[in-house]
């Protein structure tokens, strides 16, 4: 905005002869006024119209008189230099203290050499109205059910311009009903001067645990403001138990995941009607518990609070060890991964042809069917076994393992990055968070993102990376879901190995910089395979190596950890044999002691592109592009 100096009476200006400040310039209207609520909508622009008759006018200027400070709340512009001229006056903010603000707008006509012909002043007034206000601007309440009720909170209601008038407050519920109180009732009234205190409290014993939202609407002097309110009712909530399948008549340990565990003063974990043998609260979301030997059944897993209330969505499923006969089942398609579902006596194979192949045993024979999923990249079983969670190039697909009904969720890669990255692999932690790695089909470099996908809320979070991220990420989870290891397939320098800690929910870099196209984690997360041969500890120290390709072969053996003790199996497609190694027994030469001799595969040839061990350690499932082999584990 210009600063304009006026020449008095017949005074001269510029380099030309004195013309005088009288002239024909007129402005209409003579003044403008604006009004807005504080922090409300900015009013629309208004205009002065400037007209003049002199043919010598070459310059038209609009600004504030010299010595005045251009107001930051006003924007000034005009159109052209020929009469009539529109001078546009526009407030640019309403974020000002209540009050009346004025400024003089000076308009000047001049000759080409700068001699002033005419000047006229127009006044602009901008009134900012005070409004009804409440502090704080939002409220939140947190209740631990059976432990601590949420205390009342106060709102201070006033007018920002200190204007006195009556106000009224009411409640609009977005979820739940009748859980919010204003001065102990459903509504309240008061005056803005002096500022009033409105007591807000919650009363929700009839509400289920969860998060609830409402809005307090406060109206006065023709205006209304909204104060959002959030009410969280927390409880010892069991979301998952891992592993969720147990062997009949065998005591075991379980990791219980949920929320609110720190708030329990007298903790009791129950498997159905059976008390846990022992229990340790690790943090607010995790309990480690031992259960007794149990007969076959499904046992809801409870965490009781002091009042005996129980909340759970998880169960321990106790089943017999599988008694499948050794068998080869014809199939087709390269297996990307294999899952054994002990609860349903089923094998799922992620088929590179774009399908999940399902093999179910009815007690006599295997029955096969298939669910087409275009662009399938990988899958994992949810910690409670209630869903298969699969990924395609850009989507996450939730699948009911019984009905095969699917629900598709748009994947975590932002829409504007989907030409750069595709989902590449998935591994499931015991808190229901799936770690999803990606790859780039068009570029190289250590910048392929990794995401944490919450299978309950079906929302994603991008995980932080350091300089040494992944190129074409690969991930695998421990059998109990306590840890996920993520490595990069390629890149220079080598990618930093990362791990997701399910206990803390953190994604962490390590001191191990090593590329690998394969990773596998044992039952408890205490050891993992980086590549097909190198065995590392949970502290990322190299413990030793499994045998490489057989003499005469260029193919690495296919490995699978046993959930029992510290054993690992390898399958040689070249020799058609299975070997077993004890990782707790180094052989003194950088390897590990074999357990027994080589065991022939039940059916050969068998490429062995995917292999898994049953939960009891008694069966092997080996798949290639022609068959699925089921046989007793050595």
C-alpha positions as CSV (number, residue, x, y, z in Angstrom):
1,X,0.0,0.0,0.0
2,X,1.4,3.3,-1.1
3,X,2.3,6.3,1.2
4,X,0.9,9.4,-0.6
5,X,2.1,13.0,0.1
6,X,-0.5,15.8,-0.6
7,X,0.3,19.2,-2.0
8,X,-1.7,22.0,-0.3
9,X,-3.9,24.4,-2.2
10,X,-2.2,25.5,-5.4
11,X,1.1,24.0,-4.5
12,X,3.2,22.2,-7.1
13,X,4.3,18.6,-7.2
14,X,6.7,16.5,-9.2
15,X,8.8,18.0,-12.0
16,X,5.9,19.6,-13.9
17,X,4.1,22.9,-13.4
18,X,1.8,23.4,-10.5
19,X,-1.7,22.3,-11.4
20,X,-3.3,22.5,-8.0
21,X,-5.1,20.0,-5.8
22,X,-8.6,21.1,-6.5
23,X,-9.5,19.4,-9.8
24,X,-12.5,17.4,-10.7
25,X,-11.8,14.1,-8.8
26,X,-14.8,12.7,-6.9
27,X,-15.1,9.5,-5.0
28,X,-18.2,7.6,-4.2
29,X,-19.2,6.6,-1.5
30,X,-17.3,9.0,0.7
31,X,-16.7,6.2,3.3
32,X,-16.8,2.4,3.7
33,X,-17.5,0.3,6.7
34,X,-17.0,-3.4,7.5
35,X,-18.0,-5.6,10.3
36,X,-16.9,-9.2,11.3
37,X,-17.0,-11.5,14.3
38,X,-13.6,-12.1,15.9
39,X,-12.0,-15.0,14.2
40,X,-15.0,-15.4,12.0
41,X,-15.5,-15.0,8.2
42,X,-13.7,-12.2,6.6
43,X,-16.2,-9.7,5.0
44,X,-16.4,-9.3,1.3
45,X,-14.5,-6.5,-0.5
46,X,-16.2,-3.2,-1.1
47,X,-15.3,-0.4,-3.6
48,X,-14.8,3.3,-4.1
49,X,-15.5,4.7,-7.5
50,X,-13.2,7.5,-8.6
51,X,-14.2,9.8,-11.5
52,X,-12.5,12.8,-13.0
53,X,-12.7,14.9,-16.3
54,X,-9.2,16.1,-16.8
55,X,-7.6,14.7,-20.0
56,X,-4.2,15.3,-18.6
57,X,-4.6,12.6,-16.0
58,X,-1.9,9.9,-16.6
59,X,-1.4,8.5,-13.2
60,X,-3.9,7.4,-10.5
61,X,-2.7,6.3,-7.1
62,X,-4.5,5.0,-4.0
63,X,-2.9,4.5,-0.6
64,X,-2.6,6.1,2.8
65,X,-1.4,9.6,3.5
66,X,2.3,10.1,4.2
67,X,3.0,9.6,7.9
68,X,0.3,7.0,8.2
69,X,1.0,3.3,8.8
70,X,-0.6,1.0,6.2
71,X,-2.9,-1.3,8.2
72,X,-1.9,-5.0,7.9
73,X,-5.6,-6.0,8.0
74,X,-6.5,-4.3,4.7
75,X,-5.6,-5.0,1.0
76,X,-6.0,-2.2,-1.5
77,X,-6.0,-2.3,-5.3
78,X,-7.5,-0.5,-8.3
79,X,-8.3,-1.0,-12.0
80,X,-6.6,1.1,-14.7
81,X,-6.0,4.8,-14.9
82,X,-9.0,5.9,-17.0
83,X,-12.1,7.4,-15.4
84,X,-14.1,5.9,-13.8
85,X,-11.7,3.9,-11.7
86,X,-12.7,1.2,-9.2
87,X,-10.7,1.1,-6.0
88,X,-11.1,-2.3,-4.3
89,X,-10.9,-2.3,-0.5
90,X,-10.7,-5.8,1.1
91,X,-10.2,-6.8,4.7
92,X,-7.9,-9.8,4.8
93,X,-8.4,-11.1,8.4
94,X,-10.8,-11.3,11.3
95,X,-8.2,-12.6,13.7
96,X,-8.0,-9.3,15.6
97,X,-9.0,-8.0,19.0
98,X,-12.5,-6.8,19.3
99,X,-12.8,-3.0,18.6
100,X,-13.1,-0.5,15.8
101,X,-10.3,0.1,13.4
102,X,-10.1,3.1,11.0
103,X,-7.9,4.2,8.2
104,X,-7.9,7.0,5.6
105,X,-7.6,6.0,2.0
106,X,-6.1,8.8,-0.2
107,X,-6.7,8.8,-3.9
108,X,-4.6,11.0,-6.2
109,X,-4.7,11.9,-9.9
110,X,-1.5,13.2,-11.5
111,X,0.1,14.1,-14.8
112,X,2.6,12.0,-16.6
113,X,5.5,14.0,-15.0
114,X,4.1,13.6,-11.5
115,X,2.3,16.9,-11.0
116,X,-0.7,16.4,-8.7
117,X,-4.0,17.3,-10.2
118,X,-6.5,16.2,-7.5
119,X,-6.6,14.3,-4.2
120,X,-9.5,13.1,-2.2
121,X,-9.7,11.1,1.0
122,X,-12.2,8.3,1.9
123,X,-12.5,6.8,5.4
124,X,-12.6,3.0,6.0
125,X,-14.0,1.7,9.3
126,X,-13.6,-2.0,10.3
127,X,-15.5,-3.2,13.4
128,X,-14.5,-6.5,15.0
129,X,-17.3,-7.8,17.2
130,X,-16.6,-9.7,20.3
131,X,-18.2,-13.2,20.4
132,X,-19.3,-15.7,22.9
133,X,-16.2,-17.8,23.8
134,X,-15.3,-20.8,25.9
135,X,-11.9,-22.0,27.3
136,X,-10.6,-24.5,26.9
137,X,-11.7,-24.9,23.3
138,X,-12.1,-28.7,23.7
139,X,-12.5,-31.2,26.5
140,X,-11.5,-34.9,26.9
141,X,-12.3,-37.4,29.7
142,X,-10.6,-40.7,30.4
143,X,-12.1,-43.3,32.6
144,X,-10.6,-46.6,33.8
145,X,-13.7,-48.7,34.4
146,X,-13.7,-50.1,38.0
147,X,-10.6,-48.1,38.9
148,X,-11.0,-44.4,38.6
149,X,-13.8,-42.2,37.4
150,X,-13.2,-39.2,35.2
151,X,-13.3,-35.9,37.2
152,X,-15.4,-32.9,36.2
153,X,-13.8,-30.2,34.0
154,X,-14.6,-26.5,33.9
155,X,-15.4,-24.3,30.9
156,X,-15.0,-20.5,31.2
157,X,-17.7,-18.8,29.2
158,X,-17.3,-15.1,28.3
159,X,-17.5,-12.6,25.5
160,X,-14.2,-11.7,23.8
161,X,-15.3,-8.0,23.7
162,X,-16.4,-8.0,27.3
163,X,-20.0,-7.5,26.3
164,X,-22.6,-8.7,28.7
165,X,-25.5,-10.9,27.6
166,X,-27.2,-14.2,28.4
167,X,-25.9,-17.5,27.0
168,X,-27.3,-21.0,26.9
169,X,-25.5,-24.4,26.5
170,X,-26.9,-27.6,25.1
171,X,-25.4,-31.0,24.0
172,X,-25.4,-32.7,20.6
173,X,-24.2,-36.4,20.7
174,X,-22.2,-37.9,17.9
175,X,-22.0,-41.3,19.7
176,X,-23.7,-42.7,22.7
177,X,-26.5,-40.7,24.6
178,X,-27.0,-39.1,27.9
179,X,-23.4,-39.4,29.2
180,X,-22.5,-35.7,29.4
181,X,-23.7,-33.3,32.1
182,X,-23.6,-29.5,32.2
183,X,-23.8,-28.1,35.7
184,X,-25.3,-31.5,36.6
185,X,-28.0,-31.4,33.9
186,X,-28.6,-31.6,30.2
187,X,-28.3,-27.9,29.6
188,X,-27.1,-24.7,31.3
189,X,-27.5,-20.9,31.2
190,X,-25.5,-17.9,32.4
191,X,-24.1,-14.4,31.7
192,X,-20.9,-13.5,29.9
193,X,-20.0,-10.7,32.3
194,X,-18.5,-11.6,34.7
195,X,-17.1,-14.7,32.9
196,X,-19.1,-17.7,34.0
197,X,-17.8,-21.2,35.0
198,X,-19.6,-24.1,33.4
199,X,-19.0,-27.5,35.1
200,X,-18.8,-30.4,32.6
201,X,-18.8,-34.0,33.8
202,X,-19.4,-37.5,32.4
203,X,-21.7,-40.2,33.6
204,X,-21.5,-43.3,31.4
205,X,-22.0,-46.5,33.3
206,X,-24.3,-47.8,30.6
207,X,-21.7,-47.3,27.9
208,X,-19.6,-50.1,26.6
209,X,-15.8,-49.5,26.7
210,X,-14.8,-47.3,23.8
211,X,-14.5,-43.8,22.6
212,X,-17.5,-41.4,22.5
213,X,-17.9,-38.0,21.0
214,X,-20.3,-35.1,21.7
215,X,-20.4,-31.3,21.1
216,X,-21.4,-28.6,23.6
217,X,-23.1,-25.8,21.7
218,X,-23.0,-22.4,23.5
219,X,-25.2,-19.7,22.1
220,X,-25.4,-16.0,22.9
221,X,-26.0,-12.6,21.2
222,X,-27.0,-14.4,18.0
223,X,-23.9,-16.5,17.8
224,X,-23.0,-20.1,18.5
225,X,-19.7,-21.8,19.3
226,X,-19.0,-25.5,19.5
227,X,-16.8,-27.2,22.1
228,X,-15.9,-30.8,21.1
229,X,-15.9,-33.4,23.9
230,X,-14.2,-36.8,23.8
231,X,-14.9,-39.5,26.4
232,X,-12.8,-42.6,26.5
233,X,-13.9,-45.6,28.7
234,X,-11.0,-47.9,29.1
235,X,-11.0,-51.3,30.6
236,X,-8.7,-54.3,30.8
237,X,-9.5,-55.3,27.2
238,X,-8.0,-58.5,25.8
239,X,-7.6,-58.1,22.0
240,X,-5.3,-61.1,21.2
241,X,-3.6,-64.1,22.7
242,X,-0.5,-65.4,21.0
243,X,0.0,-68.1,20.0
244,X,-3.8,-68.6,20.0
245,X,-3.6,-72.3,19.3
246,X,-2.4,-74.8,22.0
247,X,-1.9,-78.5,22.2
248,X,-4.3,-80.6,24.2
249,X,-3.2,-81.7,27.7
250,X,0.0,-79.6,27.4
251,X,0.8,-76.6,29.6
252,X,2.1,-73.6,27.8
253,X,2.7,-69.9,27.8
254,X,0.7,-67.2,26.1
255,X,1.3,-63.5,25.3
256,X,-1.9,-61.6,26.0
257,X,-2.3,-58.3,24.2
258,X,-4.8,-55.6,24.9
259,X,-5.1,-52.4,26.9
260,X,-5.6,-51.1,30.4
261,X,-3.5,-53.8,32.2
262,X,-1.6,-51.3,34.3
263,X,-4.8,-50.1,35.9
264,X,-5.7,-53.5,37.4
265,X,-5.0,-53.5,41.1
266,X,-5.7,-57.2,41.5
267,X,-4.9,-59.0,38.3
268,X,-6.3,-62.4,37.4
269,X,-5.9,-64.0,34.0
270,X,-8.3,-66.8,33.2
271,X,-8.5,-69.2,30.4
272,X,-12.2,-70.0,30.4
273,X,-12.9,-71.0,34.0
274,X,-9.2,-72.0,34.6
275,X,-6.9,-69.6,36.4
276,X,-3.5,-68.9,34.8
277,X,-0.7,-70.7,36.5
278,X,1.4,-67.5,36.6
279,X,1.1,-64.1,35.1
280,X,3.4,-61.0,34.6
281,X,2.2,-57.6,33.5
282,X,4.8,-56.4,31.0
283,X,3.2,-53.0,30.3
284,X,-0.3,-51.5,29.8
285,X,-0.8,-53.6,26.7
286,X,0.9,-56.9,27.4
287,X,0.7,-59.7,29.9
288,X,2.7,-62.9,29.8
289,X,0.8,-65.8,31.3
290,X,1.2,-69.6,31.7
291,X,-1.8,-71.8,31.3
292,X,-2.4,-75.4,32.7
293,X,-2.8,-78.5,30.6
294,X,-6.2,-78.2,29.1
295,X,-8.5,-80.6,27.1
296,X,-9.6,-79.7,23.6
297,X,-11.9,-76.7,23.6
298,X,-12.1,-72.9,23.0
299,X,-11.2,-70.9,26.1
300,X,-12.0,-67.2,26.2
301,X,-9.1,-65.3,27.7
302,X,-10.1,-62.9,30.5
303,X,-8.3,-60.3,32.6
304,X,-10.4,-59.7,35.7
305,X,-10.3,-56.4,37.5
306,X,-11.0,-55.9,41.2
307,X,-14.8,-55.9,40.8
308,X,-14.7,-59.1,38.8
309,X,-15.7,-57.5,35.4
310,X,-14.3,-59.3,32.4
311,X,-13.7,-58.0,28.9
312,X,-12.3,-60.0,26.0
313,X,-12.4,-60.6,22.3
314,X,-9.7,-63.3,22.3
315,X,-9.7,-67.1,22.9
316,X,-7.1,-69.8,23.4
317,X,-8.0,-72.7,21.0
318,X,-6.8,-76.0,22.3
319,X,-6.6,-78.8,19.7
320,X,-5.1,-82.2,19.2
321,X,-1.9,-82.7,17.3
322,X,-2.6,-83.3,13.6
323,X,-2.7,-87.0,12.5
324,X,-2.4,-86.5,8.8
325,X,-1.0,-89.3,6.7
326,X,2.0,-88.6,4.5
327,X,0.5,-87.4,1.3
328,X,1.3,-85.4,-1.9
329,X,-1.6,-83.3,-3.2
330,X,-1.4,-82.1,-6.8
331,X,-1.5,-78.3,-7.3
332,X,-0.2,-75.6,-9.7
333,X,1.3,-72.1,-9.3
334,X,4.4,-70.9,-7.6
335,X,3.8,-70.6,-3.8
336,X,4.7,-67.2,-2.4
337,X,4.0,-68.3,1.2
338,X,2.3,-71.0,3.2
339,X,0.3,-70.9,6.4
340,X,-0.9,-73.9,8.4
341,X,-4.2,-73.1,10.3
342,X,-4.2,-75.6,13.2
343,X,-7.7,-74.5,14.4
344,X,-9.3,-75.5,11.1
345,X,-6.9,-78.1,10.0
346,X,-6.2,-76.2,6.8
347,X,-3.3,-75.1,4.7
348,X,-3.3,-71.8,2.8
349,X,-0.9,-71.1,0.0
350,X,-0.4,-67.7,-1.5
351,X,-0.3,-68.5,-5.2
352,X,1.8,-66.2,-7.6
353,X,-1.0,-66.8,-10.2
354,X,-3.2,-64.5,-8.1
355,X,-5.1,-66.7,-5.7
356,X,-5.1,-68.1,-2.2
357,X,-5.3,-71.9,-2.5
358,X,-7.0,-73.6,0.5
359,X,-6.6,-77.3,1.5
360,X,-8.9,-78.5,4.3
361,X,-8.7,-81.9,6.0
362,X,-12.1,-83.4,6.9
363,X,-10.6,-86.2,9.0
364,X,-10.3,-88.5,6.0
365,X,-8.9,-86.5,3.0
366,X,-7.9,-83.1,1.8
367,X,-10.4,-80.9,-0.1
368,X,-9.0,-78.1,-2.2
369,X,-10.6,-74.8,-3.3
370,X,-9.3,-71.4,-4.2
371,X,-10.0,-67.7,-3.8
372,X,-8.9,-65.5,-6.7
373,X,-7.1,-62.3,-5.7
374,X,-5.6,-60.3,-8.5
375,X,-2.1,-59.1,-7.9
376,X,-1.6,-61.1,-4.7
377,X,1.8,-60.3,-3.1
378,X,1.6,-62.0,0.3
379,X,-0.5,-62.8,3.3
380,X,-0.5,-63.5,7.0
381,X,-2.9,-64.9,9.6
382,X,-4.3,-62.5,12.2
383,X,-3.1,-63.2,15.8
384,X,-6.5,-64.6,16.7
385,X,-6.9,-66.6,13.5
386,X,-10.1,-64.9,12.6
387,X,-8.8,-63.4,9.4
388,X,-6.3,-63.9,6.6
389,X,-4.8,-60.5,5.8
390,X,-3.5,-60.3,2.3
391,X,-1.8,-57.6,0.2
392,X,-2.0,-56.8,-3.5
393,X,0.1,-54.2,-5.2
394,X,-2.0,-51.4,-3.6
395,X,-4.7,-52.9,-1.3
396,X,-5.1,-54.8,1.9
397,X,-7.6,-57.6,1.7
398,X,-9.3,-59.1,4.9
399,X,-10.5,-62.6,4.3
400,X,-12.7,-64.8,6.4
401,X,-10.9,-68.2,6.5
402,X,-14.1,-70.1,6.7
403,X,-16.4,-68.3,4.2
404,X,-13.7,-66.7,2.1
405,X,-15.7,-63.5,2.2
406,X,-13.4,-60.6,1.5
407,X,-13.2,-56.9,2.5
408,X,-10.8,-54.7,0.6
409,X,-9.1,-51.7,2.2
410,X,-7.1,-49.1,0.2
411,X,-3.5,-49.8,1.0
412,X,-1.1,-47.5,3.0
413,X,0.8,-46.0,0.0
414,X,-0.4,-42.5,-0.7
415,X,-2.3,-42.1,-3.9
416,X,0.3,-39.7,-5.3
417,X,3.1,-42.2,-4.7
418,X,1.5,-45.3,-6.3
419,X,3.3,-45.0,-9.5
420,X,6.6,-45.1,-7.5
421,X,5.9,-47.9,-4.9
422,X,4.0,-51.2,-4.6
423,X,3.3,-53.4,-1.6
424,X,5.7,-56.3,-1.4
425,X,5.4,-58.3,1.8
426,X,3.5,-58.6,5.1
427,X,4.3,-60.0,8.5
428,X,2.0,-60.1,11.5
429,X,2.9,-59.0,15.1
430,X,0.9,-60.3,18.1
431,X,-0.7,-56.9,18.8
432,X,-2.6,-57.1,15.5
433,X,-0.2,-54.8,13.7
434,X,1.0,-56.0,10.3
435,X,4.3,-54.7,9.1
436,X,4.0,-54.1,5.3
437,X,7.1,-53.6,3.2
438,X,7.2,-52.1,-0.3
439,X,9.2,-52.1,-3.5
440,X,9.7,-49.7,-6.3
441,X,9.1,-51.1,-9.9
442,X,10.6,-48.0,-11.5
443,X,13.5,-46.8,-9.3
444,X,16.4,-48.0,-7.3
445,X,17.7,-46.8,-3.9
446,X,17.1,-47.3,-0.2
447,X,13.9,-45.4,0.1
448,X,11.1,-48.0,-0.3
449,X,8.7,-47.2,2.6
450,X,7.5,-49.5,5.4
451,X,4.1,-49.3,7.1
452,X,2.4,-50.4,10.3
453,X,-1.1,-51.5,9.5
454,X,-3.5,-52.0,12.5
455,X,-5.8,-54.9,11.5
456,X,-8.5,-53.9,14.0
457,X,-8.8,-50.2,13.1
458,X,-7.7,-50.9,9.5
459,X,-5.5,-47.8,9.5
460,X,-1.8,-47.4,8.6
461,X,1.2,-45.5,9.8
462,X,4.3,-44.8,7.9
463,X,7.3,-46.0,9.9
464,X,10.4,-43.7,10.3
465,X,13.5,-44.6,8.4
466,X,17.1,-43.6,8.8
467,X,19.5,-43.1,5.9
468,X,19.8,-46.8,5.2
469,X,16.3,-47.7,4.4
470,X,15.2,-50.6,2.2
471,X,15.2,-51.4,-1.5
472,X,12.6,-54.0,-2.1
473,X,11.8,-54.9,1.5
474,X,11.3,-58.4,3.0
475,X,9.7,-59.1,6.4
476,X,9.0,-62.1,8.6
477,X,7.4,-62.5,12.1
478,X,8.2,-64.7,15.1
479,X,5.9,-67.6,15.7
480,X,4.5,-65.8,18.8
481,X,4.3,-62.5,17.0
482,X,6.6,-60.8,19.5
483,X,9.0,-59.5,16.8
484,X,9.1,-58.8,13.1
485,X,12.4,-58.6,11.2
486,X,12.6,-56.5,8.1
487,X,15.5,-56.4,5.7
488,X,16.3,-54.9,2.3
489,X,16.7,-57.1,-0.7
490,X,19.2,-54.8,-2.5
491,X,20.9,-51.5,-2.5
492,X,24.3,-49.9,-2.0
493,X,25.3,-49.3,0.7
494,X,23.6,-52.3,2.3
495,X,20.3,-51.8,4.1
496,X,20.2,-51.6,7.8
497,X,18.3,-54.5,9.3
498,X,15.2,-53.3,11.3
499,X,12.9,-54.9,13.7
500,X,9.4,-54.1,15.0
501,X,9.0,-54.8,18.8
502,X,5.4,-55.7,19.4
503,X,5.8,-55.1,23.2
504,X,6.7,-51.4,22.7
505,X,5.2,-50.9,19.3
506,X,8.5,-49.4,18.1
507,X,10.3,-49.9,14.8
508,X,14.1,-49.9,15.4
509,X,17.2,-49.8,13.3
510,X,20.1,-52.2,14.3
511,X,23.9,-52.4,13.8
512,X,23.5,-55.1,11.1
513,X,23.9,-53.7,7.6
514,X,23.2,-56.6,5.2
515,X,21.1,-57.1,2.1
516,X,19.0,-60.2,1.9
517,X,16.2,-61.6,-0.3
518,X,14.9,-63.9,2.5
519,X,14.2,-63.7,6.2
520,X,12.7,-66.1,8.7
521,X,12.2,-65.8,12.5
522,X,11.9,-68.6,15.0
523,X,9.0,-69.2,17.4
524,X,10.0,-66.7,20.1
525,X,12.0,-64.2,18.2
526,X,15.3,-65.3,19.8
527,X,16.9,-66.2,16.5
528,X,16.3,-65.4,12.8
529,X,17.7,-66.4,9.4
530,X,19.1,-63.5,7.3
531,X,19.2,-65.1,3.9
532,X,18.8,-68.8,3.7
533,X,21.8,-69.8,5.8
534,X,23.0,-67.1,8.3
535,X,21.6,-67.5,11.8
536,X,21.5,-64.4,14.0
537,X,20.6,-63.9,17.6
538,X,17.9,-61.4,18.8
539,X,20.9,-59.1,19.5
540,X,21.8,-59.3,15.8
541,X,25.0,-61.3,16.4
542,X,26.0,-64.0,13.9
543,X,25.7,-67.4,15.6
544,X,26.6,-69.6,12.7
545,X,25.5,-70.8,9.3
546,X,23.3,-73.6,7.9
547,X,24.6,-75.5,4.9
548,X,24.6,-73.7,1.5
549,X,23.6,-75.3,-1.8
550,X,24.4,-79.0,-2.2
551,X,27.4,-79.8,-4.3
552,X,26.3,-79.6,-7.9
553,X,23.3,-77.4,-7.1
554,X,23.0,-73.6,-7.3
555,X,19.8,-73.5,-5.2
556,X,19.8,-72.8,-1.5
557,X,17.9,-75.2,0.8
558,X,14.5,-74.2,2.0
559,X,14.4,-73.6,5.8
560,X,11.7,-73.8,8.4
561,X,11.9,-73.2,12.1
562,X,10.3,-75.8,14.4
563,X,8.2,-74.3,17.2
564,X,9.7,-77.0,19.4
565,X,13.0,-76.5,21.2
566,X,15.7,-74.9,19.0
567,X,15.4,-76.9,15.8
568,X,15.4,-75.9,12.2
569,X,14.7,-78.0,9.1
570,X,16.1,-77.6,5.7
571,X,14.9,-79.1,2.5
572,X,17.2,-79.8,-0.5
573,X,15.3,-79.9,-3.8
574,X,18.5,-81.1,-5.4
575,X,18.8,-84.2,-3.1
576,X,15.1,-84.4,-2.3
577,X,15.9,-84.8,1.4
578,X,15.1,-83.0,4.7
579,X,17.7,-82.3,7.4
580,X,17.2,-81.2,11.0
581,X,19.7,-79.0,13.0
582,X,19.9,-78.1,16.6
583,X,20.7,-74.4,16.8
584,X,21.5,-74.7,20.5
585,X,24.4,-76.9,19.6
586,X,27.2,-75.3,17.4
587,X,29.3,-77.9,15.6
588,X,32.6,-76.0,16.3
589,X,33.1,-75.2,12.6
590,X,30.7,-72.3,12.2
591,X,27.7,-74.5,11.7
592,X,25.2,-76.4,13.8
593,X,24.9,-80.0,14.9
594,X,22.6,-82.1,12.7
595,X,19.9,-84.2,14.4
596,X,19.9,-87.6,12.8
597,X,20.5,-88.2,9.1
598,X,18.8,-86.9,6.0
599,X,15.1,-87.9,5.6
600,X,13.7,-88.4,2.0
601,X,10.8,-86.2,1.0
602,X,7.6,-88.2,0.7
603,X,7.3,-87.3,-2.9
604,X,9.9,-86.1,-5.4
605,X,10.8,-84.2,-7.5
606,X,9.8,-81.3,-5.2
607,X,11.3,-77.9,-5.5
608,X,10.3,-76.9,-2.0
609,X,9.6,-73.3,-2.6
610,X,7.8,-72.9,0.7
611,X,7.9,-75.0,3.9
612,X,6.3,-74.8,7.4
613,X,6.1,-76.9,10.5
614,X,2.9,-77.6,12.4
615,X,2.3,-75.9,15.7
616,X,3.1,-79.1,17.6
617,X,6.3,-79.7,15.7
618,X,5.0,-83.0,14.2
619,X,4.2,-82.3,10.6
620,X,5.9,-80.6,7.6
621,X,4.1,-78.9,4.8
622,X,6.2,-78.4,1.7
623,X,4.9,-76.8,-1.5
624,X,6.1,-76.1,-5.0
625,X,4.4,-75.3,-8.3
626,X,3.2,-78.9,-8.7
627,X,2.3,-80.3,-5.4
628,X,1.8,-79.9,-1.6
629,X,3.5,-82.5,0.4
630,X,2.4,-83.3,3.9
631,X,4.6,-85.6,5.9
632,X,5.9,-86.4,9.4
633,X,8.7,-84.1,10.7
634,X,11.9,-86.0,11.4
